[in-house]
Amino acid sequence: MLYPTTRRLLQAALLVPVFATLPAGAQVITEELKISPDTGGLQFPDIGLQFGNSVWIEGTTVLVGAPRYDSIEGQLFAGAAFLYDISTGQQISRMTPQSPLGSGDALGTSAAMSGGIAIAGASGDDTLGNNAGAAYLFDAATGQQLLKLTASDAAAGDSFGRSVAISGSVAVVGASSDDDGFSNAGSAYIFDTATGAQLFKLVAPDPIQNGLFGKHVAISGTTVLVGAESGGSTGPGEGAVYVFNANSGTYLRTLTPNDPGSGDAFGAGVSQSLAISGNTAVIGAGGDDDDGINSGSAYIFDITTGDQLFKLTASDAIEGGGFGSSVSVSGDTAIIGSNRAGGVGPITGAAYLFDIATGQELFKLTASDGAVEDLFGFSVAISGGLAVVGARDHDDPEFNAGSAYVFQLAPFIQQQPASLVVTAGETAELTTAASSINAVQYQWRRDGADLTDGGNISGAQSPTLSIVATPDDAGYYDCVLTNATASTTTEQAVLSVRPDPNACFVDVNNDGLVNFFDISLFINAFNAGCP
């Protein structure tokens, strides 16, 4: 179920530019939509469904995992994953495996989407052994199963599906309790999403007992990140993140912070605590003690060099806050969950937005109905101008049922303006379209300068810009779309204006000179009927 809520922005945050920098703590925003599970027909709706244990967002589609949800057949804790279209406010589908789920399969333990394909982990699947685990690929438009993924060397207790990631035609699945070499050393697997074929098995270059390699995974392009709770070259519980090439399965390097500490859980938090976009990785360390025990932190790394660029902490960090327990990144913006941060009471939770180019904190996200022990921020995801935050233990509509909150950070561009070639005197129309839960303001620009209505221009502050073209109107056009939280800008469109073939010019022969030859050509044109 989706519930629209009333935005309660602090006055200082109203109508700011894209993620404008404001004084720390002054930029708190609350959600636009709240998504809660439908508990009708469940056997025990009040025992904790963990709806929001995992979340993902692509375009305007939100994916929410609930690993303790009943199966359609009524199996307890079989798990479920749901797709929602936030632009229409409707549930798209409940993703349903072709074979019935079993009790305790925990579908939705992990979840991700890419290119219209969703993947959800079921780490408790018993098909190949007790808790051997599985992962499913679904069509995000219909919720229908495409493939079921399992490890070629699956064994009982592996927890395959504890983590998942997907990019294009490649999926990565973590099996953090795999006993490859050592008990619970962990592993991860790379699959072809078109065929379901296992391409590579990844293991840590420094495996140890209880290393839990594969606790979290992430992928962008050809780069795979795998988080481990411990490694042979790190201290107990420090955490480490390993970088692999997705095309070859080759190990590249290990990422560790400049200030590691025992129990920091770098890249190995309770939820998805590592993310990657292009050459930038964001890695959470919810157990870091900079601002008190387990206050938490997050780090930004350059993947190509392995260099740490920034260390992030919350401006209002508290002991036990768990900042960095979940992370996600899109473009230049990272979202960091702090699921045990204070609010109306202990463990209410919060999430924070950061500019990864500067390390600057931008906004703090909270739930309008946040309550004690909600664990808001247990999971986070961001894509373009939208963010979603899971509150796994929120008590609506039942005890610990869980909820997910959607934040409209900027209008989502659904249609980019197209370049045009017109003849002078013709009307050129440039059009954009956006999805936004609240009102959008439009401002068209030519070569970076704002346009206004008047003369040959109309619609300068509307989705469609109309210009009765003259040669002076040629240029680069874009549109800035602004809502109450942030702005986004369309791609540039080129407007080219051809001269009117019926017009007469002083330099008729276009040789750069006005002389007898132009007059002669003009007379000939005049005699031919040119006005």
GUMINU-161501 format. One line per 4 residues: for each residue x, y, z of C-alpha. Coordinates in steps of 0.5 Angstrom, whole numbers, plus 500, padded with zeros to 3 digits. Example, Ala and Ser with C-alpha at 12.3 -4.5 7.8 and 13.67 -1.06 7.14 Angstrom:
2
525:491:516 | 527:498:514
END
This chain:
531
500:500:500 | 503:507:498 | 501:513:503 | 502:520:500
504:524:506 | 505:532:507 | 512:534:506 | 515:538:512
521:542:510 | 525:546:514 | 524:553:511 | 532:554:510
531:548:505 | 525:550:501 | 527:551:493 | 534:550:494
539:549:488 | 541:542:487 | 543:539:493 | 545:546:495
550:546:501 | 547:549:508 | 549:549:515 | 550:542:518
543:540:521 | 539:545:517 | 537:541:512 | 532:536:514
527:533:509 | 521:528:510 | 518:523:505 | 513:524:500
511:517:500 | 510:511:505 | 510:504:503 | 507:499:508
506:492:507 | 499:489:506 | 498:484:512 | 491:481:510
491:474:510 | 498:473:513 | 498:467:519 | 502:471:524
502:479:521 | 505:481:528 | 511:477:529 | 516:482:524
515:481:517 | 522:485:516 | 519:489:510 | 524:494:508
530:489:510 | 532:491:503 | 530:496:498 | 532:498:491
530:504:486 | 531:504:478 | 527:510:475 | 520:510:478
520:503:480 | 522:501:487 | 523:494:489 | 522:492:497
524:485:500 | 521:482:506 | 524:476:508 | 519:474:514
513:475:509 | 509:468:508 | 509:465:501 | 503:465:497
502:458:499 | 502:460:506 | 509:458:508 | 512:462:514
518:466:513 | 518:464:506 | 519:471:504 | 517:476:499
519:482:494 | 515:487:491 | 515:492:486 | 512:499:486
511:504:481 | 511:511:485 | 509:515:479 | 502:512:479
502:510:487 | 501:503:485 | 504:496:486 | 506:493:480
507:486:482 | 509:481:488 | 515:477:485 | 513:470:485
518:464:483 | 515:458:479 | 516:453:484 | 513:454:491
517:457:496 | 519:453:503 | 518:456:510 | 524:460:512
527:461:505 | 527:468:506 | 526:471:499 | 528:478:499
534:478:504 | 537:482:499 | 535:485:492 | 537:489:486
535:492:479 | 538:493:473 | 535:494:466 | 528:492:468
531:485:471 | 530:484:478 | 534:480:483 | 532:477:490
536:473:494 | 533:467:498 | 539:465:503 | 535:460:507
533:456:500 | 533:448:502 | 533:446:495 | 541:444:495
541:443:502 | 539:446:509 | 540:454:508 | 544:452:501
541:458:499 | 538:461:492 | 537:467:488 | 532:469:483
532:473:477 | 525:477:475 | 522:481:470 | 521:488:473
515:489:469 | 511:483:470 | 514:480:476 | 515:473:473
521:469:474 | 526:469:469 | 531:464:472 | 533:461:479
541:461:480 | 544:457:485 | 552:455:486 | 555:449:482
558:447:488 | 552:449:493 | 552:446:500 | 548:446:506
549:452:510 | 552:456:505 | 547:462:505 | 548:463:498
543:469:496 | 546:473:503 | 547:479:498 | 546:480:490
548:485:485 | 546:486:478 | 549:490:472 | 547:489:465
548:482:463 | 552:480:469 | 549:478:476 | 553:477:483
551:473:488 | 554:472:495 | 555:466:499 | 558:469:506
558:462:509 | 561:458:504 | 566:453:507 | 571:454:501
578:452:504 | 576:455:511 | 569:454:515 | 565:460:513
570:463:509 | 565:465:504 | 565:466:497 | 561:470:491
559:468:484 | 558:471:477 | 553:469:473 | 550:471:466
543:474:467 | 541:472:460 | 543:464:461 | 543:463:468
550:460:467 | 555:461:472 | 561:464:470 | 566:465:476
567:463:483 | 570:469:487 | 574:468:493 | 578:472:498
586:472:496 | 587:472:504 | 581:467:506 | 580:466:514
575:462:518 | 569:466:519 | 571:471:514 | 564:472:511
567:474:504 | 561:475:500 | 557:478:506 | 556:484:501
557:485:494 | 556:491:489 | 557:491:481 | 558:497:476
560:496:469 | 566:491:469 | 568:492:477 | 565:488:482
566:489:490 | 566:484:495 | 565:485:502 | 568:481:508
568:481:515 | 575:479:516 | 581:477:512 | 588:474:513
591:481:513 | 586:485:517 | 584:485:524 | 578:481:527
571:485:525 | 575:490:521 | 572:489:515 | 575:489:508
573:490:501 | 576:486:495 | 575:489:488 | 575:484:482
574:484:474 | 567:482:472 | 569:479:465 | 575:475:468
574:474:475 | 581:477:476 | 582:479:483 | 585:487:483
586:490:489 | 583:490:497 | 580:496:499 | 581:498:507
581:505:510 | 586:509:513 | 584:508:520 | 582:501:521
579:499:527 | 577:492:530 | 570:491:530 | 569:497:525
565:492:520 | 568:496:514 | 564:494:508 | 561:488:512
555:492:516 | 548:489:518 | 545:491:511 | 548:493:504
554:497:506 | 558:498:500 | 556:501:493 | 559:503:487
558:508:481 | 563:508:475 | 570:509:479 | 567:511:485
566:506:491 | 562:508:498 | 563:503:503 | 560:504:510
563:502:517 | 557:502:522 | 562:500:528 | 567:505:527
568:509:534 | 570:516:532 | 564:520:535 | 563:514:540
562:507:540 | 559:504:534 | 557:511:532 | 559:509:525
562:512:518 | 563:511:511 | 568:512:506 | 569:514:499
574:511:494 | 577:511:488 | 577:504:485 | 582:505:479
587:507:484 | 585:504:491 | 586:511:494 | 581:513:500
578:520:498 | 574:522:504 | 571:519:510 | 564:521:512
561:522:519 | 554:525:520 | 554:532:523 | 549:530:529
553:523:530 | 551:519:536 | 554:513:540 | 551:507:537
548:511:531 | 551:506:526 | 552:511:521 | 554:507:515
550:501:516 | 547:502:509 | 550:505:503 | 548:507:496
550:512:490 | 548:515:484 | 552:520:480 | 555:525:485
550:523:491 | 551:518:496 | 546:516:501 | 548:513:508
544:510:513 | 544:510:520 | 539:505:523 | 540:506:530
541:514:530 | 536:518:535 | 530:521:533 | 523:521:537
527:516:541 | 533:511:541 | 534:507:535 | 529:511:531
534:512:525 | 536:517:520 | 539:517:513 | 544:522:510
545:525:503 | 553:527:501 | 556:530:495 | 561:525:493
566:530:490 | 567:534:496 | 565:530:502 | 560:535:504
553:533:508 | 547:535:504 | 541:533:507 | 538:529:513
532:524:511 | 527:522:517 | 521:519:517 | 515:523:518
512:518:523 | 519:515:526 | 518:512:532 | 523:508:537
526:502:534 | 524:503:527 | 531:502:524 | 529:507:519
536:507:515 | 537:499:515 | 537:499:508 | 537:505:503
537:506:495 | 538:512:491 | 537:513:483 | 537:520:480
532:524:484 | 529:519:488 | 531:516:494 | 528:510:498
529:508:505 | 527:502:509 | 525:502:516 | 525:494:517
522:494:524 | 517:500:523 | 510:498:527 | 505:500:521
501:496:520 | 503:491:525 | 509:490:530 | 515:490:526
512:490:520 | 516:495:517 | 516:500:512 | 519:504:506
519:511:505 | 520:515:498 | 524:521:498 | 523:526:492
530:529:491 | 529:532:484 | 524:531:478 | 525:525:474
526:526:467 | 522:522:463 | 523:525:456 | 529:529:454
528:535:449 | 530:533:442 | 535:537:437 | 532:540:431
533:543:424 | 528:548:422 | 528:553:417 | 527:561:419
520:563:420 | 518:556:422 | 516:554:429 | 521:550:433
518:546:439 | 522:543:444 | 519:539:449 | 521:535:456
517:531:461 | 518:529:468 | 515:525:474 | 515:529:480
510:527:486 | 510:535:488 | 509:541:483 | 515:542:478
517:549:475 | 520:549:468 | 526:554:466 | 528:553:459
535:556:457 | 539:558:451 | 546:557:452 | 546:557:459
541:564:459 | 534:564:462 | 529:565:457 | 523:569:458
516:569:454 | 515:575:449 | 517:576:441 | 518:570:438
518:566:444 | 513:562:448 | 513:557:454 | 519:559:457
517:556:463 | 513:550:461 | 514:543:459 | 514:545:451
518:551:449 | 516:554:442 | 520:559:438 | 518:562:431
525:561:429 | 530:566:426 | 538:565:425 | 539:568:432
535:563:435 | 540:557:433 | 544:555:440 | 544:550:445
537:549:449 | 536:545:456 | 531:546:461 | 532:546:469
526:542:473 | 525:544:480 | 521:542:485 | 521:543:493
527:539:494 | 532:540:489 | 533:541:481 | 535:537:475
537:539:468 | 535:536:462 | 540:534:456 | 542:539:451
538:540:445 | 541:543:439 | 537:548:435 | 539:549:428
536:554:423 | 537:554:416 | 536:561:412 | 529:562:408
530:559:401 | 526:565:399 | 529:571:402 | 534:576:399
541:577:402 | 545:583:400 | 551:579:400 | 547:574:395
553:570:392 | 556:569:399 | 563:571:397 | 564:576:403
563:582:399 | 558:587:397 | 559:589:390 | 557:589:382
556:581:382 | 551:581:388 | 547:587:384 | 547:583:378
545:577:382 | 539:581:385 | 537:583:379 | 536:576:376
533:574:382 | 528:580:382 | 526:579:375 | 525:571:377
520:574:382 | 524:574:388 | 520:580:392
END
